[in-house]
């Protein structure tokens, strides 16, 4: 019996003295990593080998978006994914770049969970803060889908929307950082002002040379989505289009209407977190957040206008995740401004 006891003691000592060996066994399921650069995409990222790729058409309001997902998953391990979407034009004459990002995030939230956990899966997104990558506007979110939780970094280029996602059943900051920090987009190009004719010509050429990635057994998708072509027919640096208020030349752009206190009109109204520093200070009371809601019911802007300062940011984060039914005026969807209030009790 003594040799068996000696062997058991040795194995226990080895696991204690060399924890890196145990970690290597736990992560060996990931295998080798490779740089993924799909044809027709703008991004590059390091991902475990043997990832899958899928393209689909996804309905979003009255549009049809081109959606693609690059996915590596394991039943007992982490999930790595990059989702790519197009179909919402970049049009600074009609809406800001962050309004466009918000619409894409809303579409991503509806589409992505079923690719990871089936058609009935629901995602919970919590805004962490803004991000930029080589000039491209974006945001960082905490993302939860069923038993999986992790991070999502989202960005919008002129032609596409990207979300790099890491999910896991347990926290692994090193693995999360390894994947998300490798995500790359080329520098955003600021174009010089051109004539309207030149803009239309350049836009047409851009649409024609964007067939998208070619997957095995598939032909490049060159059709224009029902909701709008990729690219923009407007140049962001053309000062003539930067009109903040509605004008006769912009009949589709209407000023937001006032909606008052909006709590009772929300379809989704997440509760804000109670921060540790607020708990330590026993901060309490009502926080009012001024919001702007777009034609689709998404909150596109939010700022705290009253309440304890330690509770402002969490209230703004919660407000940005709220969802409302579209508001119509004379049969046309319009933007709405109003206030969402949150009541905090000292804990």
C-alpha positions, 0 to 999 in steps of 0.5 A, a space after each residue: 500500500 505504501 507505493 500507492 500512497 506515495 504516488 497519490 502524494 506525488 500527484 497532489 504535490 505536482 498539482 500544487 507546485 505546478 498550477 500552470 500544468 493544470 491550467 494548460 490542461 483546462 485550456 488545451 481544448 482551445 487548441 491553436 489560434 489563428 488570425 482570421 481575415 474573412 474575404 470581403 470583411 474589414 476586420 482581423 482577429 485572433 481566434 481558435 482554429 476551426 471556427 465556423 462561418 454563417 451568413 443570413 438575412 435578418 429582418 429588422 423593422 422595415 429593413 433586411 440586414 445582411 448578417 454574418 457570424 464567425 463562431 468558435 464554441 465548445 460545450 464546456 468552454 468559452 464562446 468566441 464570436 465576431 458578428 458582422 451586419 450591414 444594411 443601415 446607411 451611414 447618413 449624417 444628414 439624417 442621424 448621428 453615428 451613435 444613433 446608427 450604432 444604437 440601431 445596430 446594437 438593437 438588431 444584434 441583441 435580437 439576432 445573436 443570442 439564437 446563434 449561441 443558445 437557440 431560438 428562445 435565448 434572450 440577451 441582457 446587455 449592460 453598457 460599460 462605456 464608449 470605445 473607439 478603435 482607429 477612429 471608428 465609434 463604438 461601445 463596450 457592453 457586458 453581455 449575458 445569455 443564459 448561463 454564459 456571460 462576458 463582454 462585447 465590443 461593438 464598432 461601426 465602420 462606414 459600411 458595416 457593424 461589428 461585435 466581438 464577443 467573448 462568453 464563458 460559464 466562468 470568469 477568465 479575464 486573461 482569455 477575454 483580453 487575449 481575444 478582444 485586444 486582437 480585434 483590428 479595424 483599419 484607420 477610419 478615412 476622412 474623405 475630402 468634400 466632393 460634389 454631389 455627382 461625385 458622391 453618387 458615383 463613388 457610392 455606386 462603385 463602393 456598393 459594386 465591389 462589396 460582394 461580402 465574404 465567400 464561404 464554402 459552397 456559397 457564392 458572393 452576395 451582391 444583392 442590395 438589402 431591402 432596408 438600404 444599400 451599404 455605404 453612404 450617399 452623403 459625405 460626413 465632411 460636407 458642411 451643407 448637410 450638417 443642419 441641426 434643425 428640420 428644413 424644407 430640404 429635409 422633409 423626413 427629418 422632424 423635431 422630437 416631440 415631448 413625452 413627459 415622464 416616460 416610465 409608464 410607456 416603456 416596453 423594457 425598463 431595466 433597473 439600475 445597479 446600486 454602485 458600491 461607492 453609493 452604498 458606502 455613502 448611503 446615497 439615495 433619492 430620485 434620479 431623473 434622466 433626460 432621454 431622446 428616443 428614436 423612431 424605432 423606440 430605442 434610447 439614443 441619448 441620455 443624461 442625468 439632470 437631477 439626483 445624487 451624483 454617485 447615482 448618475 452614471 448607473 441611471 444613464 446606463 439603465 436608461 440607454 438599455 430601455 425600449 419603447 414602442 414607436 411613436 407616430 404623428 400623423 401616421 409617421 414615426 417620430 422621435 420623442 424626448 422625455 424623462 425617466 426617473 429612478 428611485 434609489 433606497 439606501 442599502 
